[in-house]
Every structure is written in structure tokens, then in C-alpha cells.
Amino acid sequence: GTLGPIAQRISTIPAGFVDGEVTDKDTTIAAIRAHPSGKFVYVSNRVVGGEGIITVFRVEDGNGDASSSSIGGRLQAASFHRTGGFTPRDFTLLKDNGSMMVVANQDSDNLVTFKVDGETGALSPTGKVAHCPSPVAIVSL
């Protein structure tokens, strides 16, 4: 395959999300994953000096509706969620339907779990956190 020109340029954090002073220059992206439904794309943001962020993008078709098929539409920021730690290096969507997410926060030495809302893509902390020294990757078996 070939890559075409950039069709869309979007920020992965909203203005003022962390302490009112974080900009795109204060973050780096570590992982990008698509939800199995094709309706959402998730991005982990490593924030300099602050807690990490997972950004949820809704995949829209040409009419502004959530796409129910493959990823091919434009992305629209839907929600932003703190990761429960520093330097979210990787994350994975679990179960066949993507109803759970585990985030590996490298500099907090933890794995944090979230429930994924199938309608909105939003994340809710489950309260389950596991200690893991410097996690950098997660593989779902």
C-alpha cells in the first residue's frame, strides 16, 4: 500500500487539560489503538511533569456520525482520561469486544484497568491497579 497526503491534523490533548498550562509541546504520544468496533481510536499521551492522558477519538463518517465499519473517516475528540500514573507507555483493549483497557504507566510502576463504554468509547477506572516495575508493553493473549 501507499500513504497519501495528511488528511487531518488534530491535537491529542485539549487546551488547559492538565494544570491549565500543558500544550502539544509538553506531551509525546506512545501508543495508538483502534477499538474492535472501528468506532473509536485511543491515543496515550505522556505529559511532561504530569499524569498521563488517554484521548478517545470518535471515528466519523462523512455525515459526522460514528462509523460502524472500518476506520476510514475523520477523527473527532470525544473524551480525555487521566491514566492513573506517569508515562503511559502502552495500553491494550481486552476481550473480543474491547470492553476493558489496561494501561502500562512506565514511571509509576503500575498497570491500571479501565472499563470501556461501548457507546461513547469513554473510560471508567475499575479501581484495580497492579504494581509492575517500569512496564513498557502489554500483549493480550
Sequence and secondary structure as in RCSB ss.txt:
>XXXX:A:sequence
GTLGPIAQRISTIPAGFVDGEVTDKDTTIAAIRAHPSGKFVYVSNRVVGGEGIITVFRVEDGNGDASSSSIGGRL
QAASFHRTGGFTPRDFTLLKDNGSMMVVANQDSDNLVTFKVDGETGALSPTGKVAHCPSPVAIVSL
>XXXX:A:secstr
           SS TTTTTTT  GGGEEEEEEEE TTSSEEEEEEEETTS  EEEEEEEE TTSSB SSSS SEE
EEEEEEE SSS EEEEEEETTTT EEEEEEGGGTEEEEEEE TTT  EEEEEEEEE SS       
